[in-house]
Amino acid sequence: MDIPVYIGYDKRVPIAYDVCKYSISKHSSEALVSPIVLSHLRESGTYTRPDDPLSSTEFTFSRFLVPHLCDYKGWAVFCDCDFLWLTNIQKLFEYVDDQYAVMVVKHNYTPQQTSKMDNKAQYQYPRKNWSSLVLWNCSHPSNKCVTPQLVNTESGQYLHRFKWLDDHEIGEISHEWNWLTDWYHEPEDGKPKVLHFTLGGPWLNNYRDTKYADVWRQYLSEYNESCDYR
């Protein structure tokens, strides 16, 4: 079965997207991976929000366009570009349950750092990082309201907390599928299936030696080798 997968793209760190996409494709031939590119959405008139100086990525808001991009049909996955997939994404679909509008990892994440990535401010807020990996039920009636108009006008608080949904419409996925590398620890918290370098990944100078950097660099090496053979 074909699996629609959308990855947030940020032109400042294209290599993060490239390696994330490679890690998905390495483990799953069924995945149909597409970037969410802000400039393309602006050109098509789909995304009209002004730039937000508080946004840490170019896809802070555009990620919520996935139901629209899927024509409100079927299931799809969204993830940030700072993910590294260590297993077949098809296994994530074992969680699919049509009663839910979205399914996410319900982190209780309260980072102590005041900055992240390339000196972007680190904000504390409820349901932080829930929207970094979303298994979208694009067909769910409650997601019909997630139109470009809503995405272009509603607040970040409203969108990232899934305020258009009742709590019982938000399903839960194991944290192993969105392993915050600064928050979870092996073996007490289990073993990651997908790494999330939420503070910053090895592609940034300040995070060259972050946890799991060696794993990411191995995938980078494989990606580079695959490019050489094209």
ZIGIGI-V951044 format. One record per run of one state. SS is the DSSP state (H for helix, E for strand, C for the rest). FROM is the first residue (numbers start at 1). TO is the last residue. Records with the same first field share a line. If there is no record, write none. Layout:
SS->FROM-TO  FROM-TO
//
This chain:
C->1-2  9-10  28-30  37-37  45-61  70-74  80-82  86-88  96-101  105-114  117-119  122-129  138-140  144-147  154-155  161-166  173-174  178-178  181-193  197-204  208-212  229-230
E->3-8  31-36  75-79  83-85  102-104  115-116  120-121  133-137  170-172  179-180  194-196
H->11-27  38-44  62-69  89-95  130-132  141-143  148-153  156-160  167-169  175-177  205-207  213-228
//
